[in-house]
Amino acid sequence: MADTQTRKRRGGGRAGAAARRGSAVIDQMPWNPPINIDKPTEPLDQAGIEAIHEGAMRILEEIGIEFYNEEAIAILKEAGCTITGDNVRMGRDFVMEMIGKAPSSFTITPRNPDKTIEVGGKTLLFGNVSSPPNYWDLEIGTKVSGNREMCRNLLKLTQYFNCIHFAGGYPVEPVDIHASVRHLDVLYDKLTLTDKAMHAYSLGKERVEDVMEMVRIAGGLSHEEFEATPHMYTNINSTSPLKHDHPMIDGCLRLARRGQAIVVTPFTLAGAMAPVTMAGAVAQSLAEALCAIALFQYVRPGIPCVIGTFTSNVDMKSGAPAFGTPEYMRSTQMTGQMARYYGLPMRSSGVCAANVPDGQSIWETSNSLWAAVQSGTNMVYHAAGWLEGGLIASPEKFIMDCEILQQIQRYMQPEITATGPDEIALDAIKSVGNDGHFFGIQHTQDRYTSAFYQPFLSDWKNYEGWDVAGGIWTAERAHHMFKEIVTSFEPPAMDDGIRDELADFVARRKAEGGAPTDF
């Protein structure tokens, strides 16, 4: 095995040159995670904040949360919580003391330190679609099960677009790979095709331990260096209402003990797994998240934790999940207020219920993304590529969403709202006077190439020009772009020794059987 403490990272070759050249297919904005310069939307007054907090605390004190994890039960019993079987009730003083130990911001350093991300504060980070079992693209034309090639192509989009800042779970589940070794193949693909912050599914100790070791190897890190600061993260969901399962808690405990970041995201659908009222759904969601974060802080005080929200509503006619609704937007804003109340970074999502990349998919996703902006969200999961309530991943939708993400990034650039003499432009206005125009004056000529956002996907031609050019609709333009990107894609540089060490680890773990499954 190569010496991971002394090995040097090699950045040359075609991949390194391609990274320096930038985009080959489109002229996109540079890597620059946006800073949210807007004041957050706060629908709750102080009395509302206190009421939701009180509701969350009473859930924890009087009703309790089921923890189906014997280790967690033992730890919480040691901490003084009230245990009845699997039910854990914890006092608000304990919860607030533990929550107070969590940092309000932290960094995650991937194998490429230039892609280090700060989680917290006013930073707004976007991640790729994660975990759909199915795939749709314009060429196939119908929903199909995901496979490794589809997963790899979506990972290429994840790396290609600078507005995607972290690599979430599998962008589509490659069901052609057996579940016992799927994590090994996909993490190898993720670590070689991308150089952005990595995610591990908390689905059994073998998967979590394998991913931590692969991330360590990919970074060229010693065990001590890996554990000194976060290099990866996990996201878990509670099993609403009011339950945490064994493998997700187990995975988080393992990551916590090795200093890696944890996102806790209850999946509370109002009217189904939570009260039909948004205040009740948010209070329940907070209780489910805070109890887990309190556990992790007790185990390792100061471990980076993020509180997530996935509170939306169901269609009361069918019971199907709905996303991007007015209720979803308000619950996200409300949770943002509560996250600031607790001093925790926040995660939300860019989601929709639409089945194909059509108009519905864009207005629902736009609502979700702007709710993230308005709420002060720090990590936006599923920001690009999500369809059918998370059951479908689509490359066309991925690219369409990246157009929205770039517009949000541009919207946050402070130069748009600058008010210096050059921006007020009195001399320019005076030179044009009452009957001229601004196209040809020097003030415009000096700024015209960067004055306004330039889309890579939108078509701004008039109808006649669009028609003459073939009358290509947005999803079709996105499909052509997708094909160009994956055809010309060059992976980011990786040291040959590191690549070989990763491949050897994957081969060894496969020979050992990977992770146990139920089938």
N, C-alpha and C positions, 0 to 999 in steps of 0.2 A: 504493500500500500504506500502511496506517495506521502511524503511528509507534509501534512496540511498546514503546519505552522510556518514552514519556510517556502512553500511553493509560491511562485510568482504567477500572477494572472496575466495571460497573454492576450492582447487586444487587437492584434493585427489581422491580416487576411481580408478576404472579400467582405465578410460580415462587418468587421470593424470599419472598413472604408464606406460601406453602405450606410452604417449608422451615422458617420460624419457627413455624408452627402445629404441625408434626410430623405424625404418622401420621393419615391420615383413615380407613383401613379397619380397622386393628388398633391396639391400645394396646401398642406395642413398647417395649423398653428403649432408652435413648438411645445415641447414638454414644459409645462408650467402650471402645476396644480393651483387652481384659483383661490384667492382669498375673498371670502364673502364680506364685501364692504357695506352691505345693507343691514339696517336694523331688522331683527327678526320680527315676524308677525306674532303677536301675543294675544290670542283670543280670550285668555283667562285673566281676570283681575286677581288681586292678591287673595281675596276670599276663595276664589275658585281653585287657586293653587293649593291653598291650605286644605280645602275640602277633598281634593283628589289625594293629596298626601295622607290625610287622615283615613280615607277609605283604604288606601294601600296598606297602611300600618295595621288597621283593624283586621284586614284579611290575614296578614301574617300572624297577628296576635291571637285572634279568635277562631279563625277557620283553619289556617295552616296550609302547608304545601306538602304533597306527597313526594318523597325522595326515594326512588326505587334503586338505591345504591347504598350498600351496607357500609362502605367506607365513609361516605358522606354522612350517614346517620351517626356513626361513631364519632366523627369529628364534631358534628353539631351538638351531640350529647355532651362531649367534653367542654364545648363552648358555653354550656349552660342552657341550651334550648330545651323546650319541652317536647319529648318524644313519646308518641303513642303508635307503636307499630312502625309504619312507614311515614306517618304524619309528623311534620315538624312545625311547631309554633315557636316563633322567636319574637322577643320584645323589641320595640322600636329603638330603645337606647342601644342595644347590641347592633341592630341593623345600621343605624346612623353612624355609630362608631366605626364599624367596618367600612361602610361606604366612604367615610371621610379619609380612609387610608389610600384609596384609589387615586392615581394621578389624573389631573384634568387634561393632560396632553402627554403624548409620548411619540417616539419614532419607531418605524419598522424599516430595517436596513436589508434589502434583498441582495442577491449576489452581485448586482451592479450598484455600487454605492451612489452613483449619480441618480438612481431611481428611488432613493430613500424618501419615505413619505412621513409627514407629521400628521398625527391623528389627534384632533382636538383644536382648541382655539377657534379661529375663524377659517381654517383650511377646509376646503370642500374637495373631497376625493371621489372619483368615479371608478366602479368596478364592472367587469363583464357579467353577462348573464351566467347563472350558475344552476346546475342540477336538473334541467329538464330531461326527461327520458326520451323525448321525441324531437324530431328535426323537420323543418320545412324550408325548402328554397324554391325559387321560381322554376328552375329546370325540372325538378322532381314533380312539383305541382300538387303534392298531397302530404299529409303527415305520415312520417315513417319513424321507426326506431332509430336511435342514434348509434353511430359506430365510431371507430377510432379515427378514420379519415375525416369525418365530419368534425369530431372533437379537435383534431389537429388544425383543421382549417379555421375554426373559430378561435383557437389559440393564436394563430397567425394574425388574425384581426386584432386580438387583444394586445399583441406586441406592436403591431403596425401603428395603431392610432394613439397619438400622444395624449389624447384626452381621456384615455383609460389608464388609471394610475395604479391599480392593483389587480392581480389575477385571482379571482374568487374560486369557487369550486369548479368541478368539471363543467365547461360551457355547454356540453350536452353529454349525457351518460352514454359511454360507449358499451352498449350491451353485448357487442360481439366479443368482448374480453371477459373471461370468467371473473366473477366478483371477488374471488380469493386473491387475484393478482392484479385486478384492474387498477388499484391505487398505484402500484409500482410502475405500470406502463404509462399511466396518465401523468404521474408526477415526473417521470423521466421526460416525457414530451413537454410538460410545462416548463421544466427547468432548462431544457435545451432550446426550446422555441421562444421563450420569453426570458426577460431578466427583471421582471417586476415582482412586487411583494407576493409571497406564496401563502396559500390557505391549506389547512388540513381538515378533513372531515373527522369529527369525533365519533367514530363508528367502530369501536373496538380498539384494544390497546395496541394490537399489531399495526394497524393502519397509522395510528398517531405516532408510534415510535418509529416506524419506517419513514414517514414523511419528515419528522424532525431530523433523522440521520441523513436523509437525502438533501435536505436544505442545508445542513451543516457541511456536507461534502461539496455541494455546489458553490458554497461561499468560500471554500478553502479555509475553513475555520477549525480551530481546536475546539474541544468540548467546552473549555473554559470561555473561549471567545463567543461561542454560540450562546451560552447561558448568561453572558454579561449584559446583553441587550436584546430586545425583540428582533428577530429576523423573519418571523412568520406569525400567523394567527389562526385561530379557529373561530367558527361561528356555530352556536348551538341554538336550538329552539326548545322551549318548554313544550310539554304535551298538554295543551290547554283543554279543560280548565284545571289549573292548580296542580300540575304534576311535572316532575323532572325524571327522565328515564336513566337507566344505568349507564349505557355507553357514552352518552354525551357528557354527563358529569365526570365519568372516569377519564375521558379524553382531556377535559379542561383541567382536572387535577394534575394530570401528567404534564401538560403544557405549563401550568402555573409553577410547578416545582422546578421547571427548567427556564423560567423567565420569559415565556412567550405570551403574546397578547391573546385576549379572549373577548369575543363579542357574544352577548347574551340577548337573543331576540325572541320573545314570545310571539307566537302566531295566533293572535286573538281575532277571530271574526265575529263581529257584533251580530247578535241574533242567533248564533250557532254555538260557538265555544266561549262566548263572553256575553255580558248583558247587551241588550239591544240599544241601550243608551251609550253614547260615545264616552261620557264621563265615567260610567261604570266599566266599560271595556278598557279604557286607559288605566284606571285604577287597578284593575285585575292584571293587566299587562305589566305594570310597574311592580306589583307584588311578586309576580313570577320571575321577573328579572332581578330585582334587588336581593331576594333571598339567595340566589345563586352567586351573585357578585359578593355578597357578605361571606359566603362560604369560602370563596377563592381568596378573599382578602385575609380571612382568618388563617388560612393555610400558608399564604405568602403575602404578608402586608406590602402594599405598593405595587402588586402585579398589575400591569395595564389591563383595564377592562373598559368595554364600551357597552352602553345600554342601547338596545335596538328596539325599533317599533315595526310591527307588521300588522297594526290594527286597521282593519277595514271592515266592510260589511258584506253580508250575503244578499243575494237576490231572494227576497222573501217569497217570490212566486215559485222558484225552482230549488232554492238552497245552494245554488252555485256561488262561489266567491266572486265579488265585484272589486275592481281596483280602479284607481284614478277618479274615484267618486268625490263629491263634495265632502262626504263624511270622512273618507280617507284623508283628504287634505287637512281637514280640521283636526283629526286625531293626531296627525303627524305634527302639526303646529303645537298642539297641546302637549304632546310628549316632549317636544323641543323645550318648552318652558320648564317642564319637570326635570329634564336632563340638566338644565342650567341650575335649577334649584338644588339638585344633588351633586353638582360639580363634576358630572361625568360626560365624556364625549358621547356622541350619538350616531347611530346608524339608522338609515331608512332605505327605501328602495325606489327604483324606477320601473313601475309595473303597469300591466294592463290586462284586461280580460279578452281582448280581441284575438281572433283565431288566425288571422293573416295580417301582413303589413299593409293595412288599409288606413282610411281616415280615422276610424275608431281607435286603432292602435296608437296613433300619434296623439290624438287629443287626450286619451287616458294616460299615456306615458308622460306627455307634457305636464299634465296636472300633477302627476306623481313627482316629477323632477322639480317643478317649481315649488311644490309643497316642501321638498327637501331644502331648497334654497331658503324659503320663507321661515322654516323651522330652525335654521342654524345647524342642520345636519353636518356631520363631519365625514362619514363614509356612506356613499350611496351604492348599495348592492344592486345588481341586475340593471345597471344603468343603460346597457345596450344589448339588444337581442332577444328580449323576453316577449313571449306570446302565450295565449291561452291560460292565463293565470299561473304561469310557470311550468306548463306541461310541454311547451314547444320552444326550441331555440331556432332563430332564423338569421342567416347572414345578411339578408336584405334589411331586416329590421335593425340589426346591429349597426349597419352603416347609416341608416336613416336616423337612428338615435344619436349617433356620433355627431351628426349635423346639429342636433339640438344641444348636445354637450358643448360643442365648440361655441355656439351662440351664447350659452351661459358663461363660458370662460371669457368671451369678449365683453359681455355685459358687465362683468366684474372688474374690468380693467379701469383703473382710476383716471386715466387720461381722457376718457369719454366725458367725465364731469369736471375736468379741470377748468378753472375760471381766471387764468392769468391774462395779461394783455393780449398775447398771441391768440388765445381762445376767444376772448370777447371780440377781437378782430375789428376794432373801430376803424383802423386805417383801411382795411379791406372794404368795409361797408361804405366808407367815405369815397373810396376810389370808384366804386360801382355807381353810387348815387341812386337816383330814383328810376332810371330807365335802362340800366345795363344788365349784365349777368355775371356770375361768378366763375363760369367755366374756365376762362382763359387767364384770369389774373394770377399774379405770382403766388399769392397766399394759397390759392387752390393748387397750383402746379407743384408747390413745395410739399404738399400733403396728400395728393390724390391717391397715391398707391397704398397708403395705410390709413386713410381717414375713416373708412367704413369696413365692416365685416364683409369678407368675401367668401361666399359659400362654395363648397366643393361638390355638393349634390343638387342643391336647388337650381332650377332653371328659370332665369329671369327674362328670357325672350318673350316677346308678345306671342299671341296665339299663332299668327301666320308664320313667324320665324320658328316656333316650336313645331308646327305642323310640317313645314318644309324639311326640318331636320329629322323627321321620322315620327313625330308625335309620341315620343317615348315617355311613359308614365314613370313616376318616381321609383317605384319598386323595381322596375326593369332597369333603370339607370343604376340603381344600387347593385343589382345582380351583375351587370357588366363590370362594375367597379370591383366587386368581390372577386370575380374570376381573374381580373388583372392583378389584384393584390396577391392572391395566393399563388399565382403562376410566377410572379417575379419576386416572391418573398425570399429574403436572405436572413437566416437566424442571427441573433446577436452573438458576438464572439464568446467563446468559452475555451479555456485551457484544455488541450488534448488530454492531459493527465487527469484532470477533473472529470472530463466526459467518460474516460475509460473507467475511472473509479466508480462513477454512478452506474455505468453499465454492469460492472462486476457486482455491485451491490444488488442490483435488480435481479441478475441471474442467480445469485446465491439465495436470495429470499424466495425466488420462484421455486428453486430446487427444494427449499425447506417447506414449501406449501403455501407461502403467503399468509393470508389471514383466514381463519376458520369461517365457514358459512353454514347456513342451515340447509343447503342443498348440494 
